[in-house]
Amino acid sequence: MILSIPEILSKKRNGEELLEEELEYFIDCVCNDKIDKSQIGAMLMAFCLRGLTTKETVTLTKSMRNSGTVQQWDPSWKMVDKHSTGGVGDKVTFPLVAAVPLFGLKMPMISGRGLGHTGGTADKLESIPGFQIGVPEDRMRKTLDEIGCYITVTFGNIAPADRTLYAIRDITSTVCYAPLICASIMSKKLAEGIDSLVLDVKVCVSDSEVGAVDFTNSLLYLNIALSSSRTTCNLITKCTDQIGGASTTESYEEAEWLARKMVEIGEGMGVDATAVLTEMDTPLGYAIGNSLEMIESLECIRGNGPDDLEKIVAVQGGILLCGAGIASSQQEGEEMIVKTFKDGTALEKFLQILGNQGVEKQILELLRKGEYDKVFAKANHVENVSAKLSGYIEAVDAMAIGKSVVLLGGGRQLPEDPIDPAVGIKLLMTKGDKVQKGDILAEIHHNGKLSETLRKRIEDAFLIGDQEKPLKRVISVVRHNVATEEYDVYRNLR
């Protein structure tokens, strides 16, 4: 077959399904400068307007993954990882990597940096003095063999096609197309050479939706996904901020579709993938900001963390342990993860990971003792936010909190922006809590002068009313070839 970019463009413009060799040729041209940038932009726009089938999306993802290095490991190793679509206060990675390797699973984790209201795993870890993000490639295998985990950012020749495509998506308004989002995420994750993947897909849901998600619709989504590989997806996710939720999707339905698409891609490429849909209207845990989040993560690893953080970690860890045949049920898997926090083994594993990546013994010993004030940078000023009336906290605006931390200097508005690890917001109360007028709701940790505008934004993030609305963090689970299950149902069946 003689392949031609103009002919492939014409075919997709007309809404036809592309063959595997046509998509592979497109990615080859992208990687080897055999295609004009205008043609790449035109192809991406055609994908958005005409849609991609599941088969096309799997082929595109596979071609992007294969454009660079695909890591190969000892066949006897069980390789696992997790990915989060990002949120405010999302620090699940740290307790998870402290617990999961204790059961013999290997985690070659590629993490990211923060941009906008979402914090980055790499930035948070670098608030620990001496920590070096990444492990030299010649030490990766030895690290996994001896420790079970390393944490790095994208390195070397991992999915180079994605870097080129993303740069052009960014200037052609094609960032928000769901299959392209999935292909970008999964091409990098699957280049790690993993066997299993748990996905944390953040959801924005109103209080009425949390208790009234119609899971019968999930049967419809499943049937659409399974009815034909030629069914196209035309879902454009949200790329603009909205008041309240801090996920990348506007509704439960969009998040479920995104989750199912990533699960299907994983399965189509031989990886056991499961997605957990979790609420992101409210910040996760109580700490938002790099040093504050690392302290809270260490407390979780000690067994003293916030309930919602520990729950999400246990659920994701339980899924990985069940998938590997280490736990006989989801409930047992979750209990096994939590036990590592209580008995101190997770703390020792996490300190081992940190020590392997540059943290000196003196710092490790201070962390072991919980003497955080001697380790982490502290803000020069701490100001309180107090309740203006009595009642129940009905909502804490995650987007407002996340953006406020960025404005304090704890996040980036541009990729090159520096980060102040000391600043942030520490919630003392959260959704569902009963408060009295004058109670302290949060601490603002800042360096410099706090503007009245920013202070008001943080105060207004707390909605106090007369209804008790408890926080439900874990909503549902998406698996391959199975209708989406409410989490409690999934846990009881597995």
RALINTA-V171915 format. One line per field, one symbol per residue. ss: DSSP state (a for helix, b for strand, c for the rest). phi: phi as a letter, one per 40 degrees, with the letter a starting at -180 (. if undefined). psi: psi as a letter, one per 30 degrees, with the letter a starting at -180 (. if undefined). A space follows every 50 residues. Layout:
BEGIN
ss->???
phi->???
psi->???
END
This chain:
BEGIN
ss->ccccaaaaaaaaaccccccaaaaaaaaaaaacccccaaaaaaaaaaaaaa cbbaaaaaaaaaaaacccccccccccccbbbbbbcccccccaaaaaaaaa aaaccbbbbbbcccbccbccaaaaacccccccccccaaaaaaaaaaccbb bbbccccccaaaaaaaaaaaacccccbaaaaaaaaaaaaacccccbbbbb bbbcccaaaacccccaaaaaaaaaaaaccccbbccbcccccccccccccc caaaaaaaaaaaaaaaaacccbbbbbbbbcccccccbbcaaaaaaaaaaa acccccaaaaaaaaaaaaaaaaaccccccaaaaaaaaaaaaaccaaaaaa aaaaaaccccaaaaaaaaaccaaaccccccbbbbbbccccbbbbbbcaaa aaaaaaaaaacccccccccccccbbbbccccccbbccccbbbbbbbcccc caaaaaaaaacbbbbccccccccbbbbbbccbbbbbaaaaaaac
phi->.cbaddccccccdcgccccdcccccdcccccbfbacdcccccccccdccb gbcdcccccccccccccbcbcbbddccccbababcgabgcbcdccccccc ccbgcbbcccbbbcagcccbdcccccccdgcbchbddcbcccccccbgab bacdbfbcfcdcccccccdcbbfbcccdccccccccccccccgccbabbb bcbbbccccdcbcccccccccccccccaccccbbcbccbbcbchcbccbc accccccccccccccdccbgbcbbbbcbcbcbdcgbbbhccccccccccc ccgbccdcccccccccccccccccgcbcacccdccccccccccgcccccc ccccccbhccdccdcccccgccccbccbccbbbcbbccacibccabcccc cccccdcchcabcbdcccbccccibbcbbadgccbbdgcccabbcabhcc ccccccdcccccbbabbcbccbccbabbbcgbcdbddccdcccc
psi->kkkkeeeeeeeeegglkklefeeeeeeeeefghgkkeeeeeeeeeeeeef lkleeeeeeeeeeeeffakjkklkffkjklllkkfkakgjgeeeeeffee ffgfkkjikklllkkbfklkeeeeeffkkfkjklkkeffeeeeeeeefkl kllklbhjhfeeeeeeeeefgghgegkeeeeeeeefeeefffhlekkkkj jkkjkleeeefgkjfffeeeeeeeefekffklkgkjlkgkklkclhlflf leeeeeeeeeeeeeeeefggkjkkkkkkkhfkkkafkkkeeeeeeeeeee ffgglkeeeeeeeeeeeeeeeeffgekfleeeeeeeeeefeeffeeeeee eeeeefhfkleeeeeeeefgieffekkklfkjkkklkfllakjfkjjeee eeeeeeffggakfkefklkjfflakjkflakfkklkkfkkelkjjljakj leeeeeeeeffjjkagkjilkjekelkklkgkkkkkeeeeeff.
END
